[in-house]
Amino acid sequence: MAEPESYRPATGTIPTQPGVYRFSDPAGRVIYVGKAVNLRQRLTSYFADPALLHFRTRTMVHTAAKVEWTVVRNELEALQLEYTWIKQHDPRFNVKYRDDKSYPWMAVTWSEEYPRVFVGRGTKRKGTRYFGPYAHAWAIRETLDPLLRAFPMRSCTNGVFRSAAASGRPCLLGYIGKCAAPCVGRIGPDEHRALAQDVCDFLAGRTNSLLKRLERQMREAAQNLEFEKAAVLRDQLHALHQATDSNAIVLGDGTDADVIALAEDPLEVAVQIFHVRDGRVRGQRAWVADRTDDTDTDGLIESFLLQLYGEVDGTEVPPEILVPVVPATADLIAELLTESRGSRVVVRTPRRGDKKTLMETVARNAAEALALHRTRRASDLSTRNRALEEIQQALGLPTAPLRIECYDVSHLQGTEIVASMVVFEDGLARKGDYRRFVIRGVDGSNDVAAIHEVITRRFRRLLDEQSTTDDGPLLVDPSTGAPRKFAYVPGLVVVDGGAPQVTAAVQALTELGISDIPVIGLAKRLEEVWLPGEEYPLILPRTSEGLYLLQRVRDEAHRFAITHHRGRRSASMVESVLDAVPGLGEVRRKTLLKHFGSLKKLRAASADDLAAVPGIGPRLAAAIVEALAGPAPEAVNLTTGEVIDQAL
């Protein structure tokens, strides 16, 4: 489990505005979605003293590896967006809206002959359409009241409906015009279902047509001097506007669109995109990229649209793409996307209304992302710049190595050989680009051959991804929006070791036809820097910031490799010890490892504990205890001489 401090954002980088936040695990899965009126105040509470946190919250923050947030305008928008993303991601630590008092909803019993609309707080049922959540139950009822005047569908219970049908007289709602009284035959099933469909359209966010209709009726009533009717319609419009609360997270016309906004400075550009489907924000993606030239906003948007939609399936292209500035080639881009989608696609800039408001929300999030990126990059900037300049001067590089990749190999007596690749950009760890390799083409303790294999695999992938377009490497995967991690060329490759490892890495690059990437080795014993073809190592001063940065890179690669190796070794140890137990196959061995977590805990378990594991009966549990009764073999790292703790 991760330590929360490892991914805790700096307090000053968290905005104080309302918003929705997402905790994700190391695999990128969203495990918790929450909302806050003040994001900074709410998020900092998760990183307080663990003893003060609820057990479930403490487990969540230790399971997570990253926290992100999206800024919105008000609490209602935060509630709507939180609801949408909980439905989409199904986070394991969310309560799934079981707190009915906090999340009331409105329901339409669509499966009935005469559908009924009502406010609900209980268990949801099949055949019923649900809408919400809403900020307050009273807000739902205030919405429902004018809605029933505009669309007088049934809202009474089944008992009241049957009683009215038996007596031949409608209930009070039928007399005051809030129900079309299908119970006494004033309206047929088809006409009543059409009313119910209008109500569903409004509750789903498609409100524009309803509002326009009421406005037209109000003007007609005023022109006909029917002022009382016009006043009622005015009050209905006011209530409907109040119910929607100018919500930018839900568009009133059920739009399918991608809303794109940029935030720029002379060195970098942040791109934010909200995916709106059926009027609701279904997803969000963001990128921060370096500016390599003086391309203006028009050119940046053109390049982004071509990369984003260039290779995606046509069904993923929405009919409307909203951008802050329409590029000069917008018509050509729209024509290409129309051909891909099979129906008309427009690229335009919203000028007013809810779409312009949503564009402003996306732009605020882009600005927040760029500010956060600047803060992280500027942290101790002078020290990191000095370190990179010292490395450049010491190695005689043409430019400072802004991207450094380091490789390390880990194994136990030549078994379970793994390698790690860690990435530092501008002197900071870029953990999203870390990679693990399982070495399969090397037998025994041969670190040199393992380095050759991992360098070959990594840079063959670089060549593959650089050949994806005629214009150079496509750094963003258009199908997922994720960066192509192997498409970036490092400014320096560091291997953990001395001259043999450096020679192996250079040979691997040469075999691939790569000759412009500098390679060095950092030996652990005396912290010597080994250069290709040099008989003697380069000794950097102990006080050198450049040496300190190289040490951090090398140590991070070693830690990452050891972590991977220990996980694989723990699983293999359990399987090898239990191989001789009759009736214990591969599936049950994996079940045991997953249940107990390590060989040490498995050895400490009693027969009763083992028998409680699914698939392990009393007889098999006794056989496992007998197999584990012998002394645990001592494992030694032949490189360092340290005894390896098998509890890991």
Helices and strands as residue ranges (DSSP letters): G 4-6, G 11-13, E 19-24, E 30-36, H 39-46, G 50-52, H 55-63, E 66-71, H 75-89, E 105-108, E 117-120, E 129-131, H 137-150, H 158-167, H 172-175, G 182-184, H 189-203, H 208-223, H 227-244, E 257-264, E 268-277, E 280-290, H 297-309, G 314-316, E 320-322, H 330-341, E 346-348, H 353-378, H 381-395, E 403-412, E 415-425, E 428-429, G 431-433, E 435-438, H 447-466, G 485-487, E 492-496, H 499-511, E 519-522, E 529-530, H 545-578, H 586-596, H 599-604, H 607-611, H 618-627, E 635-636, E 643-644
